[in-house]
Amino acid sequence: MAVKGKSIQQAPIPQVQDRAVKLPELIQLTGKSKTSIYREMKEGRFPSGFSIGTRARAWSLNAVNAWLEQCKQGSA
């Protein structure tokens, strides 16, 4: 992007170490309900997450942040 002959550089986005996010935090991060999250996972429109136990699931924070960025850009 140039403004009157000057180029504007965007600051690099700092890389955050990936970590597992459990459902309560995922709900808070996305603003979605548990039902919406699982429905969109089934439809392939939300990161699937992974099993961390017999009855426990977690999601990659990096995958969720990438999904949120897609939403901001209108492609999710």
PQR file with spaces between the fields and no chain letter, atoms N, CA, C, O and H, PARSE charges and radii, in Angstrom:
ATOM       1  N    MET     1       0.856   -1.172    0.000 -0.4000 1.5000
ATOM       2  CA   MET     1       0.000    0.000    0.000 -0.0000 2.0000
ATOM       3  C    MET     1       0.901    1.232    0.000  0.5500 1.7000
ATOM       4  O    MET     1       1.877    1.289    0.748 -0.5500 1.4000
ATOM       5  N    ALA     2       0.577    2.213   -0.833 -0.4000 1.5000
ATOM       6  CA   ALA     2       1.391    3.423   -0.906 -0.0000 2.0000
ATOM       7  C    ALA     2       0.523    4.647   -0.631  0.5500 1.7000
ATOM       8  O    ALA     2      -0.621    4.730   -1.077 -0.5500 1.4000
ATOM       9  H    ALA     2      -0.216    2.166   -1.440  0.4000 1.0000
ATOM      10  N    VAL     3       1.085    5.582    0.102 -0.4000 1.5000
ATOM      11  CA   VAL     3       0.409    6.837    0.395 -0.0000 2.0000
ATOM      12  C    VAL     3       1.366    7.954    0.002  0.5500 1.7000
ATOM      13  O    VAL     3       2.419    8.124    0.618 -0.5500 1.4000
ATOM      14  H    VAL     3       2.014    5.515    0.464  0.4000 1.0000
ATOM      15  N    LYS     4       0.994    8.723   -1.037 -0.4000 1.5000
ATOM      16  CA   LYS     4       1.819    9.845   -1.505 -0.0000 2.0000
ATOM      17  C    LYS     4       3.277    9.435   -1.679  0.5500 1.7000
ATOM      18  O    LYS     4       4.187   10.115   -1.204 -0.5500 1.4000
ATOM      19  H    LYS     4       0.139    8.585   -1.537  0.4000 1.0000
ATOM      20  N    GLY     5       3.486    8.306   -2.373 -0.4000 1.5000
ATOM      21  CA   GLY     5       4.838    7.873   -2.677 -0.0000 2.0000
ATOM      22  C    GLY     5       5.556    7.127   -1.570  0.5500 1.7000
ATOM      23  O    GLY     5       6.694    6.697   -1.755 -0.5500 1.4000
ATOM      24  H    GLY     5       2.747    7.754   -2.759  0.4000 1.0000
ATOM      25  N    LYS     6       4.920    6.967   -0.438 -0.4000 1.5000
ATOM      26  CA   LYS     6       5.546    6.250    0.670 -0.0000 2.0000
ATOM      27  C    LYS     6       4.874    4.893    0.832  0.5500 1.7000
ATOM      28  O    LYS     6       3.655    4.776    0.706 -0.5500 1.4000
ATOM      29  H    LYS     6       3.995    7.316   -0.288  0.4000 1.0000
ATOM      30  N    SER     7       5.662    3.887    1.107 -0.4000 1.5000
ATOM      31  CA   SER     7       5.072    2.574    1.362 -0.0000 2.0000
ATOM      32  C    SER     7       4.870    2.395    2.863  0.5500 1.7000
ATOM      33  O    SER     7       5.682    2.836    3.676 -0.5500 1.4000
ATOM      34  H    SER     7       6.652    3.982    1.210  0.4000 1.0000
ATOM      35  N    ILE     8       3.795    1.754    3.197 -0.4000 1.5000
ATOM      36  CA   ILE     8       3.470    1.499    4.602 -0.0000 2.0000
ATOM      37  C    ILE     8       3.700    0.019    4.863  0.5500 1.7000
ATOM      38  O    ILE     8       3.149   -0.831    4.164 -0.5500 1.4000
ATOM      39  H    ILE     8       3.135    1.396    2.536  0.4000 1.0000
ATOM      40  N    GLN     9       4.492   -0.282    5.842 -0.4000 1.5000
ATOM      41  CA   GLN     9       4.757   -1.667    6.191 -0.0000 2.0000
ATOM      42  C    GLN     9       3.930   -2.055    7.408  0.5500 1.7000
ATOM      43  O    GLN     9       3.846   -1.323    8.394 -0.5500 1.4000
ATOM      44  H    GLN     9       4.940    0.409    6.410  0.4000 1.0000
ATOM      45  N    GLN    10       3.332   -3.213    7.306 -0.4000 1.5000
ATOM      46  CA   GLN    10       2.567   -3.719    8.448 -0.0000 2.0000
ATOM      47  C    GLN    10       3.517   -4.449    9.389  0.5500 1.7000
ATOM      48  O    GLN    10       4.446   -5.128    8.952 -0.5500 1.4000
ATOM      49  H    GLN    10       3.400   -3.808    6.505  0.4000 1.0000
ATOM      50  N    ALA    11       3.274   -4.302   10.660 -0.4000 1.5000
ATOM      51  CA   ALA    11       4.078   -5.003   11.655 -0.0000 2.0000
ATOM      52  C    ALA    11       3.800   -6.495   11.557  0.5500 1.7000
ATOM      53  O    ALA    11       2.649   -6.891   11.371 -0.5500 1.4000
ATOM      54  H    ALA    11       2.519   -3.751   11.016  0.4000 1.0000
ATOM      55  N    PRO    12       4.808   -7.319   11.676 -0.5600 1.5000
ATOM      56  CA   PRO    12       4.576   -8.769   11.618  0.2800 2.0000
ATOM      57  C    PRO    12       3.713   -9.228   12.785  0.5500 1.7000
ATOM      58  O    PRO    12       3.810   -8.702   13.894 -0.5500 1.4000
ATOM      59  N    ILE    13       2.885  -10.200   12.522 -0.4000 1.5000
ATOM      60  CA   ILE    13       2.030  -10.764   13.561 -0.0000 2.0000
ATOM      61  C    ILE    13       2.887  -11.702   14.410  0.5500 1.7000
ATOM      62  O    ILE    13       3.488  -12.637   13.880 -0.5500 1.4000
ATOM      63  H    ILE    13       2.807  -10.627   11.621  0.4000 1.0000
ATOM      64  N    PRO    14       2.949  -11.466   15.705 -0.5600 1.5000
ATOM      65  CA   PRO    14       3.783  -12.337   16.544  0.2800 2.0000
ATOM      66  C    PRO    14       3.231  -13.758   16.573  0.5500 1.7000
ATOM      67  O    PRO    14       2.021  -13.959   16.679 -0.5500 1.4000
ATOM      68  N    GLN    15       4.115  -14.732   16.479 -0.4000 1.5000
ATOM      69  CA   GLN    15       3.717  -16.129   16.511 -0.0000 2.0000
ATOM      70  C    GLN    15       3.568  -16.572   17.968  0.5500 1.7000
ATOM      71  O    GLN    15       4.496  -16.449   18.767 -0.5500 1.4000
ATOM      72  H    GLN    15       5.098  -14.568   16.392  0.4000 1.0000
ATOM      73  N    VAL    16       2.411  -17.075   18.287 -0.4000 1.5000
ATOM      74  CA   VAL    16       2.130  -17.566   19.629 -0.0000 2.0000
ATOM      75  C    VAL    16       2.264  -19.080   19.593  0.5500 1.7000
ATOM      76  O    VAL    16       1.790  -19.735   18.665 -0.5500 1.4000
ATOM      77  H    VAL    16       1.657  -17.175   17.637  0.4000 1.0000
ATOM      78  N    GLN    17       2.903  -19.618   20.596 -0.4000 1.5000
ATOM      79  CA   GLN    17       3.044  -21.069   20.651 -0.0000 2.0000
ATOM      80  C    GLN    17       1.663  -21.696   20.718  0.5500 1.7000
ATOM      81  O    GLN    17       0.804  -21.252   21.479 -0.5500 1.4000
ATOM      82  H    GLN    17       3.288  -19.085   21.349  0.4000 1.0000
ATOM      83  N    ASP    18       1.458  -22.723   19.922 -0.4000 1.5000
ATOM      84  CA   ASP    18       0.174  -23.407   19.882 -0.0000 2.0000
ATOM      85  C    ASP    18      -0.083  -24.108   21.212  0.5500 1.7000
ATOM      86  O    ASP    18       0.843  -24.569   21.880 -0.5500 1.4000
ATOM      87  H    ASP    18       2.156  -23.084   19.304  0.4000 1.0000
ATOM      88  N    ARG    19      -1.353  -24.176   21.577 -0.4000 1.5000
ATOM      89  CA   ARG    19      -1.743  -24.908   22.782 -0.0000 2.0000
ATOM      90  C    ARG    19      -3.148  -25.445   22.587  0.5500 1.7000
ATOM      91  O    ARG    19      -3.872  -25.009   21.692 -0.5500 1.4000
ATOM      92  H    ARG    19      -2.105  -23.801   21.034  0.4000 1.0000
ATOM      93  N    ALA    20      -3.522  -26.378   23.418 -0.4000 1.5000
ATOM      94  CA   ALA    20      -4.849  -26.975   23.362 -0.0000 2.0000
ATOM      95  C    ALA    20      -5.851  -26.077   24.084  0.5500 1.7000
ATOM      96  O    ALA    20      -5.571  -25.542   25.157 -0.5500 1.4000
ATOM      97  H    ALA    20      -2.934  -26.732   24.145  0.4000 1.0000
ATOM      98  N    VAL    21      -7.014  -25.928   23.474 -0.4000 1.5000
ATOM      99  CA   VAL    21      -8.087  -25.113   24.036 -0.0000 2.0000
ATOM     100  C    VAL    21      -9.290  -26.035   24.256  0.5500 1.7000
ATOM     101  O    VAL    21      -9.737  -26.713   23.331 -0.5500 1.4000
ATOM     102  H    VAL    21      -7.241  -26.363   22.603  0.4000 1.0000
ATOM     103  N    LYS    22      -9.805  -26.054   25.476 -0.4000 1.5000
ATOM     104  CA   LYS    22     -10.976  -26.885   25.768 -0.0000 2.0000
ATOM     105  C    LYS    22     -12.260  -26.097   25.513  0.5500 1.7000
ATOM     106  O    LYS    22     -12.227  -24.880   25.330 -0.5500 1.4000
ATOM     107  H    LYS    22      -9.442  -25.504   26.228  0.4000 1.0000
ATOM     108  N    LEU    23     -13.369  -26.792   25.502 -0.4000 1.5000
ATOM     109  CA   LEU    23     -14.652  -26.229   25.076 -0.0000 2.0000
ATOM     110  C    LEU    23     -15.060  -24.931   25.778  0.5500 1.7000
ATOM     111  O    LEU    23     -15.471  -24.002   25.083 -0.5500 1.4000
ATOM     112  H    LEU    23     -13.396  -27.780   25.651  0.4000 1.0000
ATOM     113  N    PRO    24     -14.976  -24.801   27.092 -0.5600 1.5000
ATOM     114  CA   PRO    24     -15.393  -23.531   27.705  0.2800 2.0000
ATOM     115  C    PRO    24     -14.624  -22.323   27.167  0.5500 1.7000
ATOM     116  O    PRO    24     -15.207  -21.266   26.924 -0.5500 1.4000
ATOM     117  N    GLU    25     -13.310  -22.489   26.982 -0.4000 1.5000
ATOM     118  CA   GLU    25     -12.521  -21.383   26.433 -0.0000 2.0000
ATOM     119  C    GLU    25     -12.849  -21.162   24.960  0.5500 1.7000
ATOM     120  O    GLU    25     -12.880  -20.023   24.492 -0.5500 1.4000
ATOM     121  H    GLU    25     -12.837  -23.348   27.180  0.4000 1.0000
ATOM     122  N    LEU    26     -13.094  -22.248   24.229 -0.4000 1.5000
ATOM     123  CA   LEU    26     -13.455  -22.149   22.819 -0.0000 2.0000
ATOM     124  C    LEU    26     -14.752  -21.364   22.643  0.5500 1.7000
ATOM     125  O    LEU    26     -14.866  -20.536   21.740 -0.5500 1.4000
ATOM     126  H    LEU    26     -13.069  -23.173   24.609  0.4000 1.0000
ATOM     127  N    ILE    27     -15.718  -21.627   23.501 -0.4000 1.5000
ATOM     128  CA   ILE    27     -16.989  -20.900   23.469 -0.0000 2.0000
ATOM     129  C    ILE    27     -16.743  -19.413   23.716  0.5500 1.7000
ATOM     130  O    ILE    27     -17.330  -18.563   23.047 -0.5500 1.4000
ATOM     131  H    ILE    27     -15.625  -22.300   24.235  0.4000 1.0000
ATOM     132  N    GLN    28     -15.881  -19.107   24.669 -0.4000 1.5000
ATOM     133  CA   GLN    28     -15.568  -17.713   24.984 -0.0000 2.0000
ATOM     134  C    GLN    28     -14.827  -17.035   23.824  0.5500 1.7000
ATOM     135  O    GLN    28     -15.112  -15.883   23.497 -0.5500 1.4000
ATOM     136  H    GLN    28     -15.404  -19.797   25.212  0.4000 1.0000
ATOM     137  N    LEU    29     -13.886  -17.741   23.208 -0.4000 1.5000
ATOM     138  CA   LEU    29     -13.105  -17.176   22.106 -0.0000 2.0000
ATOM     139  C    LEU    29     -13.957  -16.881   20.874  0.5500 1.7000
ATOM     140  O    LEU    29     -13.778  -15.858   20.213 -0.5500 1.4000
ATOM     141  H    LEU    29     -13.655  -18.677   23.474  0.4000 1.0000
ATOM     142  N    THR    30     -14.883  -17.787   20.575 -0.4000 1.5000
ATOM     143  CA   THR    30     -15.646  -17.673   19.325 -0.0000 2.0000
ATOM     144  C    THR    30     -16.993  -16.994   19.486  0.5500 1.7000
ATOM     145  O    THR    30     -17.532  -16.448   18.523 -0.5500 1.4000
ATOM     146  H    THR    30     -15.028  -18.618   21.112  0.4000 1.0000
ATOM     147  N    GLY    31     -17.543  -17.020   20.691 -0.4000 1.5000
ATOM     148  CA   GLY    31     -18.889  -16.481   20.888 -0.0000 2.0000
ATOM     149  C    GLY    31     -19.968  -17.433   20.394  0.5500 1.7000
ATOM     150  O    GLY    31     -21.136  -17.055   20.301 -0.5500 1.4000
ATOM     151  H    GLY    31     -17.106  -17.463   21.474  0.4000 1.0000
ATOM     152  N    LYS    32     -19.587  -18.657   20.080 -0.4000 1.5000
ATOM     153  CA   LYS    32     -20.538  -19.663   19.586 -0.0000 2.0000
ATOM     154  C    LYS    32     -20.958  -20.591   20.717  0.5500 1.7000
ATOM     155  O    LYS    32     -20.232  -20.775   21.694 -0.5500 1.4000
ATOM     156  H    LYS    32     -18.638  -18.964   20.156  0.4000 1.0000
ATOM     157  N    SER    33     -22.127  -21.163   20.567 -0.4000 1.5000
ATOM     158  CA   SER    33     -22.605  -22.140   21.542 -0.0000 2.0000
ATOM     159  C    SER    33     -21.975  -23.507   21.253  0.5500 1.7000
ATOM     160  O    SER    33     -21.442  -23.743   20.168 -0.5500 1.4000
ATOM     161  H    SER    33     -22.716  -21.014   19.773  0.4000 1.0000
ATOM     162  N    LYS    34     -22.047  -24.381   22.224 -0.4000 1.5000
ATOM     163  CA   LYS    34     -21.553  -25.753   22.060 -0.0000 2.0000
ATOM     164  C    LYS    34     -22.233  -26.414   20.867  0.5500 1.7000
ATOM     165  O    LYS    34     -21.573  -27.073   20.062 -0.5500 1.4000
ATOM     166  H    LYS    34     -22.480  -24.189   23.105  0.4000 1.0000
ATOM     167  N    THR    35     -23.533  -26.245   20.750 -0.4000 1.5000
ATOM     168  CA   THR    35     -24.293  -26.855   19.655 -0.0000 2.0000
ATOM     169  C    THR    35     -23.814  -26.328   18.307  0.5500 1.7000
ATOM     170  O    THR    35     -23.638  -27.106   17.369 -0.5500 1.4000
ATOM     171  H    THR    35     -24.069  -25.711   21.403  0.4000 1.0000
ATOM     172  N    SER    36     -23.602  -25.020   18.197 -0.4000 1.5000
ATOM     173  CA   SER    36     -23.141  -24.429   16.936 -0.0000 2.0000
ATOM     174  C    SER    36     -21.752  -24.941   16.565  0.5500 1.7000
ATOM     175  O    SER    36     -21.490  -25.246   15.401 -0.5500 1.4000
ATOM     176  H    SER    36     -23.745  -24.388   18.958  0.4000 1.0000
ATOM     177  N    ILE    37     -20.874  -25.033   17.544 -0.4000 1.5000
ATOM     178  CA   ILE    37     -19.517  -25.517   17.288 -0.0000 2.0000
ATOM     179  C    ILE    37     -19.553  -26.929   16.723  0.5500 1.7000
ATOM     180  O    ILE    37     -18.930  -27.200   15.697 -0.5500 1.4000
ATOM     181  H    ILE    37     -21.087  -24.786   18.489  0.4000 1.0000
ATOM     182  N    TYR    38     -20.272  -27.829   17.378 -0.4000 1.5000
ATOM     183  CA   TYR    38     -20.313  -29.218   16.917 -0.0000 2.0000
ATOM     184  C    TYR    38     -21.047  -29.355   15.585  0.5500 1.7000
ATOM     185  O    TYR    38     -20.669  -30.189   14.762 -0.5500 1.4000
ATOM     186  H    TYR    38     -20.778  -27.609   18.212  0.4000 1.0000
ATOM     187  N    ARG    39     -22.074  -28.565   15.360 -0.4000 1.5000
ATOM     188  CA   ARG    39     -22.786  -28.604   14.075 -0.0000 2.0000
ATOM     189  C    ARG    39     -21.853  -28.152   12.948  0.5500 1.7000
ATOM     190  O    ARG    39     -21.788  -28.793   11.899 -0.5500 1.4000
ATOM     191  H    ARG    39     -22.381  -27.888   16.029  0.4000 1.0000
ATOM     192  N    GLU    40     -21.133  -27.046   13.167 -0.4000 1.5000
ATOM     193  CA   GLU    40     -20.229  -26.543   12.139 -0.0000 2.0000
ATOM     194  C    GLU    40     -19.034  -27.470   11.921  0.5500 1.7000
ATOM     195  O    GLU    40     -18.513  -27.554   10.809 -0.5500 1.4000
ATOM     196  H    GLU    40     -21.186  -26.526   14.020  0.4000 1.0000
ATOM     197  N    MET    41     -18.597  -28.165   12.969 -0.4000 1.5000
ATOM     198  CA   MET    41     -17.546  -29.175   12.802 -0.0000 2.0000
ATOM     199  C    MET    41     -18.038  -30.273   11.874  0.5500 1.7000
ATOM     200  O    MET    41     -17.324  -30.690   10.962 -0.5500 1.4000
ATOM     201  H    MET    41     -19.020  -28.097   13.873  0.4000 1.0000
ATOM     202  N    LYS    42     -19.261  -30.740   12.107 -0.4000 1.5000
ATOM     203  CA   LYS    42     -19.841  -31.810   11.292 -0.0000 2.0000
ATOM     204  C    LYS    42     -19.980  -31.376    9.835  0.5500 1.7000
ATOM     205  O    LYS    42     -19.817  -32.187    8.923 -0.5500 1.4000
ATOM     206  H    LYS    42     -19.841  -30.401   12.848  0.4000 1.0000
ATOM     207  N    GLU    43     -20.281  -30.088    9.616 -0.4000 1.5000
ATOM     208  CA   GLU    43     -20.439  -29.548    8.262 -0.0000 2.0000
ATOM     209  C    GLU    43     -19.096  -29.200    7.624  0.5500 1.7000
ATOM     210  O    GLU    43     -19.054  -28.833    6.449 -0.5500 1.4000
ATOM     211  H    GLU    43     -20.414  -29.429   10.356  0.4000 1.0000
ATOM     212  N    GLY    44     -17.992  -29.308    8.379 -0.4000 1.5000
ATOM     213  CA   GLY    44     -16.670  -29.001    7.863 -0.0000 2.0000
ATOM     214  C    GLY    44     -16.360  -27.515    7.810  0.5500 1.7000
ATOM     215  O    GLY    44     -15.458  -27.097    7.084 -0.5500 1.4000
ATOM     216  H    GLY    44     -18.026  -29.606    9.333  0.4000 1.0000
ATOM     217  N    ARG    45     -17.097  -26.708    8.571 -0.4000 1.5000
ATOM     218  CA   ARG    45     -16.901  -25.260    8.569 -0.0000 2.0000
ATOM     219  C    ARG    45     -16.207  -24.751    9.826  0.5500 1.7000
ATOM     220  O    ARG    45     -16.100  -23.541   10.029 -0.5500 1.4000
ATOM     221  H    ARG    45     -17.830  -27.047    9.161  0.4000 1.0000
ATOM     222  N    PHE    46     -15.735  -25.664   10.670 -0.4000 1.5000
ATOM     223  CA   PHE    46     -15.059  -25.289   11.916 -0.0000 2.0000
ATOM     224  C    PHE    46     -13.974  -26.321   12.186  0.5500 1.7000
ATOM     225  O    PHE    46     -14.165  -27.495   11.870 -0.5500 1.4000
ATOM     226  H    PHE    46     -15.822  -26.646   10.505  0.4000 1.0000
ATOM     227  N    PRO    47     -12.830  -25.919   12.764 -0.5600 1.5000
ATOM     228  CA   PRO    47     -11.761  -26.890   13.053  0.2800 2.0000
ATOM     229  C    PRO    47     -12.269  -28.068   13.882  0.5500 1.7000
ATOM     230  O    PRO    47     -13.037  -27.891   14.828 -0.5500 1.4000
ATOM     231  N    SER    48     -11.833  -29.261   13.518 -0.4000 1.5000
ATOM     232  CA   SER    48     -12.336  -30.477   14.156 -0.0000 2.0000
ATOM     233  C    SER    48     -11.880  -30.695   15.578  0.5500 1.7000
ATOM     234  O    SER    48     -12.634  -31.228   16.392 -0.5500 1.4000
ATOM     235  H    SER    48     -11.210  -29.404   12.749  0.4000 1.0000
ATOM     236  N    GLY    49     -10.696  -30.307   15.888 -0.4000 1.5000
ATOM     237  CA   GLY    49     -10.193  -30.586   17.224 -0.0000 2.0000
ATOM     238  C    GLY    49      -9.656  -32.007   17.299  0.5500 1.7000
ATOM     239  O    GLY    49      -9.539  -32.694   16.284 -0.5500 1.4000
ATOM     240  H    GLY    49     -10.084  -29.875   15.226  0.4000 1.0000
ATOM     241  N    PHE    50      -9.334  -32.434   18.502 -0.4000 1.5000
ATOM     242  CA   PHE    50      -8.757  -33.757   18.680 -0.0000 2.0000
ATOM     243  C    PHE    50      -9.135  -34.286   20.057  0.5500 1.7000
ATOM     244  O    PHE    50      -9.445  -33.520   20.969 -0.5500 1.4000
ATOM     245  H    PHE    50      -9.429  -31.876   19.326  0.4000 1.0000
ATOM     246  N    SER    51      -9.106  -35.585   20.187 -0.4000 1.5000
ATOM     247  CA   SER    51      -9.456  -36.240   21.440 -0.0000 2.0000
ATOM     248  C    SER    51      -8.297  -36.134   22.421  0.5500 1.7000
ATOM     249  O    SER    51      -7.143  -36.369   22.062 -0.5500 1.4000
ATOM     250  H    SER    51      -8.854  -36.207   19.445  0.4000 1.0000
ATOM     251  N    ILE    52      -8.617  -35.776   23.666 -0.4000 1.5000
ATOM     252  CA   ILE    52      -7.589  -35.736   24.716 -0.0000 2.0000
ATOM     253  C    ILE    52      -7.950  -36.686   25.855  0.5500 1.7000
ATOM     254  O    ILE    52      -7.341  -36.656   26.924 -0.5500 1.4000
ATOM     255  H    ILE    52      -9.554  -35.585   23.957  0.4000 1.0000
ATOM     256  N    GLY    53      -8.931  -37.513   25.610 -0.4000 1.5000
ATOM     257  CA   GLY    53      -9.368  -38.477   26.615 -0.0000 2.0000
ATOM     258  C    GLY    53     -10.626  -39.167   26.130  0.5500 1.7000
ATOM     259  O    GLY    53     -11.107  -38.898   25.029 -0.5500 1.4000
ATOM     260  H    GLY    53      -9.426  -37.538   24.741  0.4000 1.0000
ATOM     261  N    THR    54     -11.151  -40.044   26.941 -0.4000 1.5000
ATOM     262  CA   THR    54     -12.336  -40.799   26.558 -0.0000 2.0000
ATOM     263  C    THR    54     -13.519  -39.892   26.238  0.5500 1.7000
ATOM     264  O    THR    54     -14.232  -40.120   25.261 -0.5500 1.4000
ATOM     265  H    THR    54     -10.760  -40.263   27.835  0.4000 1.0000
ATOM     266  N    ARG    55     -13.725  -38.878   27.048 -0.4000 1.5000
ATOM     267  CA   ARG    55     -14.861  -37.981   26.846 -0.0000 2.0000
ATOM     268  C    ARG    55     -14.446  -36.514   26.778  0.5500 1.7000
ATOM     269  O    ARG    55     -15.224  -35.620   27.110 -0.5500 1.4000
ATOM     270  H    ARG    55     -13.145  -38.693   27.841  0.4000 1.0000
ATOM     271  N    ALA    56     -13.211  -36.283   26.345 -0.4000 1.5000
ATOM     272  CA   ALA    56     -12.709  -34.914   26.317 -0.0000 2.0000
ATOM     273  C    ALA    56     -12.142  -34.586   24.940  0.5500 1.7000
ATOM     274  O    ALA    56     -11.532  -35.431   24.284 -0.5500 1.4000
ATOM     275  H    ALA    56     -12.578  -37.009   26.075  0.4000 1.0000
ATOM     276  N    ARG    57     -12.354  -33.355   24.521 -0.4000 1.5000
ATOM     277  CA   ARG    57     -11.896  -32.879   23.225 -0.0000 2.0000
ATOM     278  C    ARG    57     -11.214  -31.530   23.426  0.5500 1.7000
ATOM     279  O    ARG    57     -11.560  -30.778   24.337 -0.5500 1.4000
ATOM     280  H    ARG    57     -12.849  -32.669   25.054  0.4000 1.0000
ATOM     281  N    ALA    58     -10.245  -31.231   22.568 -0.4000 1.5000
ATOM     282  CA   ALA    58      -9.573  -29.933   22.593 -0.0000 2.0000
ATOM     283  C    ALA    58      -9.341  -29.491   21.157  0.5500 1.7000
ATOM     284  O    ALA    58      -9.409  -30.290   20.223 -0.5500 1.4000
ATOM     285  H    ALA    58      -9.963  -31.841   21.827  0.4000 1.0000
ATOM     286  N    TRP    59      -9.068  -28.208   21.000 -0.4000 1.5000
ATOM     287  CA   TRP    59      -8.832  -27.614   19.689 -0.0000 2.0000
ATOM     288  C    TRP    59      -7.496  -26.902   19.719  0.5500 1.7000
ATOM     289  O    TRP    59      -7.079  -26.394   20.760 -0.5500 1.4000
ATOM     290  H    TRP    59      -9.013  -27.558   21.759  0.4000 1.0000
ATOM     291  N    SER    60      -6.826  -26.863   18.586 -0.4000 1.5000
ATOM     292  CA   SER    60      -5.582  -26.126   18.444 -0.0000 2.0000
ATOM     293  C    SER    60      -5.903  -24.637   18.445  0.5500 1.7000
ATOM     294  O    SER    60      -6.730  -24.177   17.657 -0.5500 1.4000
ATOM     295  H    SER    60      -7.165  -27.276   17.740  0.4000 1.0000
ATOM     296  N    LEU    61      -5.257  -23.886   19.322 -0.4000 1.5000
ATOM     297  CA   LEU    61      -5.482  -22.446   19.369 -0.0000 2.0000
ATOM     298  C    LEU    61      -5.113  -21.809   18.029  0.5500 1.7000
ATOM     299  O    LEU    61      -5.802  -20.900   17.565 -0.5500 1.4000
ATOM     300  H    LEU    61      -4.586  -24.259   19.963  0.4000 1.0000
ATOM     301  N    ASN    62      -4.034  -22.279   17.408 -0.4000 1.5000
ATOM     302  CA   ASN    62      -3.638  -21.739   16.109 -0.0000 2.0000
ATOM     303  C    ASN    62      -4.704  -21.995   15.052  0.5500 1.7000
ATOM     304  O    ASN    62      -4.979  -21.118   14.234 -0.5500 1.4000
ATOM     305  H    ASN    62      -3.474  -23.017   17.785  0.4000 1.0000
ATOM     306  N    ALA    63      -5.313  -23.186   15.051 -0.4000 1.5000
ATOM     307  CA   ALA    63      -6.371  -23.502   14.081 -0.0000 2.0000
ATOM     308  C    ALA    63      -7.593  -22.618   14.320  0.5500 1.7000
ATOM     309  O    ALA    63      -8.214  -22.147   13.367 -0.5500 1.4000
ATOM     310  H    ALA    63      -5.090  -23.899   15.716  0.4000 1.0000
ATOM     311  N    VAL    64      -7.935  -22.393   15.577 -0.4000 1.5000
ATOM     312  CA   VAL    64      -9.086  -21.536   15.905 -0.0000 2.0000
ATOM     313  C    VAL    64      -8.797  -20.092   15.500  0.5500 1.7000
ATOM     314  O    VAL    64      -9.668  -19.418   14.951 -0.5500 1.4000
ATOM     315  H    VAL    64      -7.431  -22.776   16.351  0.4000 1.0000
ATOM     316  N    ASN    65      -7.582  -19.613   15.768 -0.4000 1.5000
ATOM     317  CA   ASN    65      -7.223  -18.251   15.364 -0.0000 2.0000
ATOM     318  C    ASN    65      -7.244  -18.093   13.846  0.5500 1.7000
ATOM     319  O    ASN    65      -7.665  -17.052   13.343 -0.5500 1.4000
ATOM     320  H    ASN    65      -6.874  -20.161   16.214  0.4000 1.0000
ATOM     321  N    ALA    66      -6.796  -19.112   13.109 -0.4000 1.5000
ATOM     322  CA   ALA    66      -6.844  -19.066   11.644 -0.0000 2.0000
ATOM     323  C    ALA    66      -8.296  -19.017   11.176  0.5500 1.7000
ATOM     324  O    ALA    66      -8.623  -18.286   10.242 -0.5500 1.4000
ATOM     325  H    ALA    66      -6.454  -19.958   13.519  0.4000 1.0000
ATOM     326  N    TRP    67      -9.164  -19.790   11.818 -0.4000 1.5000
ATOM     327  CA   TRP    67     -10.591  -19.774   11.478 -0.0000 2.0000
ATOM     328  C    TRP    67     -11.186  -18.390   11.756  0.5500 1.7000
ATOM     329  O    TRP    67     -11.965  -17.880   10.952 -0.5500 1.4000
ATOM     330  H    TRP    67      -8.899  -20.384   12.577  0.4000 1.0000
ATOM     331  N    LEU    68     -10.824  -17.785   12.882 -0.4000 1.5000
ATOM     332  CA   LEU    68     -11.320  -16.444   13.211 -0.0000 2.0000
ATOM     333  C    LEU    68     -10.851  -15.425   12.171  0.5500 1.7000
ATOM     334  O    LEU    68     -11.616  -14.536   11.797 -0.5500 1.4000
ATOM     335  H    LEU    68     -10.191  -18.200   13.535  0.4000 1.0000
ATOM     336  N    GLU    69      -9.613  -15.541   11.702 -0.4000 1.5000
ATOM     337  CA   GLU    69      -9.111  -14.638   10.660 -0.0000 2.0000
ATOM     338  C    GLU    69      -9.908  -14.796    9.374  0.5500 1.7000
ATOM     339  O    GLU    69     -10.209  -13.808    8.703 -0.5500 1.4000
ATOM     340  H    GLU    69      -8.992  -16.264   12.005  0.4000 1.0000
ATOM     341  N    GLN    70     -10.254  -16.038    9.024 -0.4000 1.5000
ATOM     342  CA   GLN    70     -11.078  -16.268    7.831 -0.0000 2.0000
ATOM     343  C    GLN    70     -12.434  -15.610    7.991  0.5500 1.7000
ATOM     344  O    GLN    70     -12.970  -15.037    7.043 -0.5500 1.4000
ATOM     345  H    GLN    70     -10.010  -16.840    9.569  0.4000 1.0000
ATOM     346  N    CYS    71     -12.981  -15.691    9.179 -0.4000 1.5000
ATOM     347  CA   CYS    71     -14.282  -15.062    9.437 -0.0000 2.0000
ATOM     348  C    CYS    71     -14.191  -13.544    9.260  0.5500 1.7000
ATOM     349  O    CYS    71     -15.084  -12.924    8.682 -0.5500 1.4000
ATOM     350  H    CYS    71     -12.545  -16.156    9.950  0.4000 1.0000
ATOM     351  N    LYS    72     -13.113  -12.958    9.760 -0.4000 1.5000
ATOM     352  CA   LYS    72     -12.918  -11.506    9.623 -0.0000 2.0000
ATOM     353  C    LYS    72     -12.828  -11.093    8.167  0.5500 1.7000
ATOM     354  O    LYS    72     -13.262  -10.001    7.798 -0.5500 1.4000
ATOM     355  H    LYS    72     -12.388  -13.462   10.230  0.4000 1.0000
ATOM     356  N    GLN    73     -12.259  -11.973    7.329 -0.4000 1.5000
ATOM     357  CA   GLN    73     -12.090  -11.659    5.919 -0.0000 2.0000
ATOM     358  C    GLN    73     -13.315  -12.048    5.107  0.5500 1.7000
ATOM     359  O    GLN    73     -13.352  -11.823    3.897 -0.5500 1.4000
ATOM     360  H    GLN    73     -11.907  -12.859    7.629  0.4000 1.0000
ATOM     361  N    GLY    74     -14.323  -12.632    5.759 -0.4000 1.5000
ATOM     362  CA   GLY    74     -15.574  -12.966    5.093 -0.0000 2.0000
ATOM     363  C    GLY    74     -15.545  -14.233    4.266  0.5500 1.7000
ATOM     364  O    GLY    74     -16.393  -14.412    3.392 -0.5500 1.4000
ATOM     365  H    GLY    74     -14.293  -12.816    6.741  0.4000 1.0000
ATOM     366  N    SER    75     -14.586  -15.124    4.520 -0.4000 1.5000
ATOM     367  CA   SER    75     -14.518  -16.341    3.739 -0.0000 2.0000
ATOM     368  C    SER    75     -14.851  -17.592    4.531  0.5500 1.7000
ATOM     369  O    SER    75     -14.565  -18.698    4.072 -0.5500 1.4000
ATOM     370  H    SER    75     -13.897  -14.979    5.230  0.4000 1.0000
ATOM     371  N    ALA    76     -15.446  -17.451    5.703 -0.4000 1.5000
ATOM     372  CA   ALA    76     -15.821  -18.623    6.493 -0.0000 2.0000
ATOM     373  C    ALA    76     -17.321  -18.738    6.543  0.5500 1.7000
ATOM     374  O    ALA    76     -17.849  -19.662    7.162 -0.5500 1.4000
ATOM     375  H    ALA    76     -15.679  -16.553    6.076  0.4000 1.0000
